[in-house]
């Protein structure tokens, strides 16, 4: 994946819009890159197989649609990518968060299920007469919605409108898995849509596009995990996840690929927090530019990457999958 020749903007300054658009376009062309849009406890993910048929969007947004889901982005003038790595028991995770300033990120923050009418901005033309419902999760930067063209599903969603989704007696909850309406997660600069069925309770998320709504995490009110080093004043609304050096898109181990590691280091230099990158490379953070937690995490990542480059692997320990999932789905 080619990258724009550009240095990282200073903290608090907006990056060059052409460079941001180039990052999005380049990443969208790479089938090894996965995408997510959401908040802590509620997230939609889009990914595709190398040989999976894709359809272009019917408008000028950046994105694509497959039979399993879609992504559609329109660069926002305040959109700021933040590349980061976080330490986990098996080594590290990485991503490029797509952030907005706190004052520019807010969505509608509805607290009850609300009918919104036809989804005129649907990624596929054939879905634009589907009826959109906000699930009322009261998230700062994301509206988590569902959409359907099925009369019975729409009737059930209407019966639960005006109530919180998780309130006892709301008819939507018991039927949501069986109905499996399209999930549509919206941010100020775009959306991810998921068409795959919702797995039953205790089931495994399908390969490909899927969503997670975890009430326990939602109750924290956080926009992202505490381990994610997002600069103060920014809110992560979405993220792109380049191919990982030792994990596939489902989190399963693969043979370590040093080229993937090197590719992300380019992104980290371009879009990472300069102070945190410096700490990772051995500098002391005497000015307090980053939290001690994030500084410690950066050092752990550097040590883990050194071990992998030396041919040493790190086995995941008890609770590692939960640790990594909490980080990824933040």
VMD Tcl script that draws the C-alpha trace (Angstrom):
set ca {
  {0.00 0.00 0.00}
  {1.50 3.33 -1.03}
  {1.50 6.20 1.42}
  {1.59 9.98 0.92}
  {5.00 11.53 1.43}
  {4.14 13.61 4.42}
  {5.36 14.18 7.95}
  {3.06 13.79 10.93}
  {1.21 17.00 11.86}
  {1.99 18.56 15.20}
  {-0.40 17.87 18.07}
  {-3.58 19.90 17.77}
  {-3.14 20.76 14.08}
  {-5.23 19.39 11.24}
  {-3.41 17.16 8.72}
  {-3.41 17.87 5.01}
  {-6.79 16.85 3.58}
  {-5.27 15.40 0.41}
  {-3.00 13.17 2.51}
  {-5.96 11.95 4.57}
  {-7.97 11.16 1.44}
  {-4.98 9.33 -0.06}
  {-4.70 7.23 3.12}
  {-8.39 6.28 2.89}
  {-8.24 5.55 -0.84}
  {-5.07 3.46 -0.60}
  {-6.38 1.50 2.38}
  {-9.73 0.88 0.67}
  {-7.97 -0.70 -2.30}
  {-6.11 -3.12 -0.02}
  {-8.17 -6.28 0.72}
  {-5.85 -6.98 3.65}
  {-7.17 -3.92 5.50}
  {-10.23 -4.27 7.72}
  {-12.37 -1.37 8.94}
  {-14.42 -0.63 12.03}
  {-16.83 2.12 13.01}
  {-18.28 2.49 16.47}
  {-17.63 3.18 20.12}
  {-16.62 1.23 23.21}
  {-19.11 -1.64 23.37}
  {-20.85 -1.08 20.03}
  {-18.98 -1.51 16.79}
  {-19.48 -2.53 13.16}
  {-16.66 -4.15 11.22}
  {-16.16 -4.42 7.46}
  {-13.70 -6.72 5.72}
  {-13.55 -8.64 2.47}
  {-11.85 -11.64 0.97}
  {-9.14 -11.21 -1.64}
  {-11.31 -12.69 -4.41}
  {-14.68 -11.46 -3.12}
  {-16.81 -9.58 -5.68}
  {-17.24 -5.91 -4.82}
  {-19.54 -3.22 -6.16}
  {-18.72 0.47 -6.47}
  {-20.89 2.92 -4.60}
  {-23.51 4.82 -6.63}
  {-22.13 8.19 -5.49}
  {-18.81 9.94 -4.79}
  {-18.15 8.46 -1.35}
  {-15.03 6.37 -0.75}
  {-15.99 2.75 -0.24}
  {-17.55 -0.37 -1.66}
  {-20.25 -2.97 -1.12}
  {-20.18 -6.75 -1.07}
  {-22.92 -9.30 -0.54}
  {-22.05 -9.27 3.19}
  {-21.69 -5.57 3.96}
  {-20.58 -2.14 2.83}
  {-18.50 0.87 3.82}
  {-19.00 4.45 2.65}
  {-16.82 7.35 3.80}
  {-16.74 11.04 2.93}
  {-13.62 12.81 4.29}
  {-14.52 15.39 6.92}
  {-12.43 18.59 7.01}
  {-11.53 17.89 10.66}
  {-10.82 14.17 10.21}
  {-7.52 13.22 11.81}
  {-5.91 9.76 11.53}
  {-4.05 8.55 14.61}
  {-1.89 5.44 14.12}
  {-1.19 3.48 17.29}
  {-0.06 0.15 18.70}
  {-1.25 -1.40 21.96}
  {0.41 -4.15 23.98}
  {-1.46 -7.43 24.54}
  {-0.34 -10.74 25.98}
  {0.58 -12.25 22.60}
  {2.42 -9.12 21.45}
  {0.49 -6.16 20.11}
  {-2.48 -4.86 18.15}
  {-2.34 -1.97 15.70}
  {-4.77 0.35 13.94}
  {-5.19 3.82 12.53}
  {-8.04 5.52 14.40}
  {-10.11 8.00 12.39}
  {-10.80 10.78 14.86}
  {-12.72 14.02 15.07}
  {-12.37 16.82 17.61}
  {-14.81 16.47 20.51}
  {-16.72 19.53 19.37}
  {-17.21 18.12 15.84}
  {-17.96 14.43 16.45}
  {-21.35 14.41 18.19}
  {-24.19 12.44 16.64}
  {-27.82 12.41 17.78}
  {-27.46 10.62 21.16}
  {-30.97 9.19 21.10}
  {-31.87 7.15 24.18}
  {-34.86 5.22 22.83}
  {-35.49 3.24 19.66}
  {-36.48 5.81 17.04}
  {-37.83 5.40 13.51}
  {-35.88 7.60 11.08}
  {-37.64 6.83 7.80}
  {-36.15 5.64 4.49}
  {-32.37 5.33 4.44}
  {-31.65 7.69 1.56}
  {-27.88 7.47 2.17}
  {-27.68 3.66 2.00}
  {-24.50 2.36 0.37}
  {-26.50 0.38 -2.20}
  {-29.30 1.93 -4.24}
  {-31.59 -1.06 -3.64}
  {-31.52 -0.45 0.13}
  {-32.56 3.19 0.04}
  {-36.24 2.44 0.54}
  {-35.46 0.39 3.64}
  {-36.68 1.89 6.92}
  {-33.93 2.97 9.31}
  {-34.29 2.75 13.10}
  {-31.85 4.23 15.63}
  {-31.38 1.71 18.47}
  {-31.08 4.54 20.99}
  {-27.73 3.56 22.52}
  {-26.84 7.18 23.41}
  {-23.31 7.04 21.98}
  {-21.41 10.30 21.58}
  {-19.94 9.86 18.11}
  {-21.97 7.02 16.57}
  {-25.61 6.29 15.82}
  {-26.12 2.51 15.94}
  {-29.07 1.70 13.69}
  {-30.84 -1.17 11.96}
  {-32.63 -1.16 8.63}
  {-35.24 -3.38 7.03}
  {-37.58 -3.68 4.07}
  {-39.44 -6.62 5.61}
  {-42.96 -5.74 6.78}
  {-42.95 -8.00 9.85}
  {-39.53 -6.76 10.97}
  {-40.56 -3.14 10.53}
  {-43.74 -3.80 12.54}
  {-41.70 -5.26 15.42}
  {-39.25 -2.36 15.36}
  {-42.15 0.10 15.39}
  {-43.72 -1.73 18.34}
  {-40.51 -1.16 20.32}
  {-39.99 2.44 19.25}
  {-40.09 5.03 21.99}
  {-38.56 2.63 24.54}
  {-34.92 1.87 25.44}
  {-33.72 -1.18 23.51}
  {-32.78 -3.15 26.63}
  {-35.82 -2.29 28.73}
  {-37.85 -5.32 29.89}
  {-40.84 -5.86 27.66}
  {-39.38 -4.25 24.55}
  {-40.39 -6.71 21.79}
  {-37.28 -6.01 19.72}
  {-34.73 -7.70 21.98}
  {-36.14 -11.25 21.93}
  {-36.59 -11.17 18.14}
  {-33.56 -9.23 16.99}
  {-31.39 -12.27 16.20}
  {-34.13 -14.03 14.28}
  {-35.02 -10.89 12.32}
  {-31.36 -10.02 11.63}
  {-32.07 -6.64 10.01}
  {-29.20 -4.84 8.34}
  {-27.03 -3.11 10.92}
  {-26.07 0.43 9.93}
  {-23.54 2.31 12.08}
  {-23.20 6.02 11.31}
  {-20.56 8.64 12.12}
  {-20.14 12.21 10.92}
  {-17.98 11.10 7.99}
  {-19.50 7.81 6.95}
  {-21.02 4.45 7.70}
  {-20.51 0.70 7.82}
  {-23.41 -1.58 6.93}
  {-23.60 -5.28 7.83}
  {-25.94 -7.66 6.00}
  {-24.76 -11.00 7.46}
  {-27.12 -12.65 9.98}
  {-26.64 -11.91 13.67}
  {-25.17 -15.00 15.39}
  {-27.19 -16.46 18.30}
  {-26.18 -15.82 21.89}
  {-22.92 -17.64 22.55}
  {-22.36 -18.11 18.83}
  {-19.27 -17.16 16.89}
  {-19.14 -13.95 14.88}
  {-19.19 -14.75 11.17}
  {-16.11 -14.27 9.06}
  {-16.48 -11.00 7.24}
  {-18.60 -7.98 8.19}
  {-20.25 -8.21 11.60}
  {-21.29 -6.13 14.60}
  {-20.86 -6.26 18.37}
  {-23.21 -4.63 20.88}
  {-22.05 -5.33 24.43}
  {-24.25 -3.72 27.12}
  {-21.68 -4.22 29.88}
  {-19.11 -2.14 27.98}
  {-21.71 0.42 26.91}
  {-22.46 1.21 30.54}
  {-18.92 2.55 30.98}
  {-19.76 5.53 28.77}
  {-16.26 5.44 27.24}
  {-15.55 6.24 23.60}
  {-12.51 3.92 23.52}
  {-10.49 1.56 25.67}
  {-8.16 3.11 28.24}
  {-5.25 1.32 26.55}
  {-5.85 3.14 23.26}
  {-3.58 6.22 23.10}
  {-5.85 8.82 21.53}
  {-4.61 12.40 22.01}
  {-6.70 14.58 24.31}
  {-9.46 16.47 22.55}
  {-9.95 13.83 19.84}
  {-12.63 11.13 19.68}
  {-12.10 7.95 17.62}
  {-15.17 7.32 15.47}
  {-13.79 4.62 13.19}
  {-10.53 2.87 12.37}
  {-8.68 1.07 9.62}
  {-6.81 -2.11 10.54}
  {-3.94 -2.94 8.16}
  {-2.83 -6.55 7.81}
  {-1.22 -7.71 11.04}
  {2.21 -9.38 11.11}
  {1.16 -12.50 13.04}
  {-2.67 -12.62 13.00}
  {-5.29 -12.91 10.28}
  {-8.54 -10.91 10.26}
  {-10.20 -13.42 12.59}
  {-7.35 -13.12 15.10}
  {-5.90 -16.56 14.30}
  {-2.13 -17.00 14.33}
  {-0.25 -16.97 11.03}
  {3.45 -17.14 10.23}
  {5.14 -13.89 11.25}
  {5.49 -11.49 8.30}
  {8.16 -8.81 8.89}
  {7.04 -6.89 5.78}
  {3.67 -6.26 7.39}
  {5.43 -4.99 10.50}
  {7.58 -2.64 8.42}
  {4.53 -1.38 6.50}
  {2.76 -0.37 9.69}
  {5.85 1.39 11.01}
  {5.58 3.71 7.99}
  {2.00 4.52 9.00}
  {3.09 5.01 12.60}
  {5.71 7.54 11.54}
  {3.21 9.36 9.32}
  {0.18 9.36 11.58}
  {1.28 8.33 15.06}
  {1.66 10.55 18.12}
  {5.26 11.80 17.75}
  {5.88 11.79 21.50}
  {4.70 8.20 21.83}
  {6.70 7.09 18.80}
  {9.78 8.67 20.37}
  {9.16 6.79 23.63}
  {8.82 3.54 21.69}
  {12.27 4.14 20.20}
  {13.89 4.68 23.57}
  {13.42 8.37 24.32}
  {12.49 9.41 27.84}
  {9.23 11.32 28.18}
  {10.49 13.96 30.59}
  {7.91 16.50 29.43}
  {4.91 14.34 30.31}
  {3.58 14.47 26.73}
  {2.06 10.98 27.05}
  {0.56 9.09 29.96}
  {2.75 6.66 31.86}
  {0.32 3.88 30.93}
  {0.69 4.55 27.22}
  {4.44 5.02 27.51}
  {4.75 1.67 29.24}
  {2.59 0.09 26.53}
  {4.80 1.53 23.78}
  {7.89 0.02 25.42}
  {6.16 -3.36 25.73}
  {5.26 -3.24 22.04}
  {8.85 -2.44 21.08}
  {10.11 -5.39 23.15}
  {7.55 -7.77 21.65}
  {8.39 -6.70 18.10}
  {12.07 -7.23 18.78}
  {11.33 -10.77 19.96}
  {9.31 -11.58 16.85}
  {12.04 -10.17 14.61}
  {14.53 -12.44 16.38}
  {12.31 -15.41 15.60}
  {10.82 -15.74 19.07}
  {7.05 -16.03 19.33}
  {4.90 -15.24 22.34}
  {2.16 -17.65 23.29}
  {-1.18 -16.21 24.30}
  {-1.92 -16.81 27.96}
  {-5.21 -17.24 29.85}
  {-7.54 -14.32 29.16}
  {-5.51 -13.13 26.20}
  {-8.38 -13.46 23.73}
  {-10.59 -11.35 26.01}
  {-7.77 -8.81 26.41}
  {-7.30 -8.50 22.67}
  {-11.03 -8.40 21.92}
  {-11.57 -5.56 24.38}
  {-8.82 -3.62 22.64}
  {-9.99 -4.33 19.10}
  {-13.67 -3.68 19.75}
  {-13.10 -0.35 21.48}
}
mol new
graphics top color blue
foreach p $ca { graphics top sphere $p radius 0.5 }
foreach p [lrange $ca 0 end-1] q [lrange $ca 1 end] { graphics top cylinder $p $q radius 0.2 }
display resetview
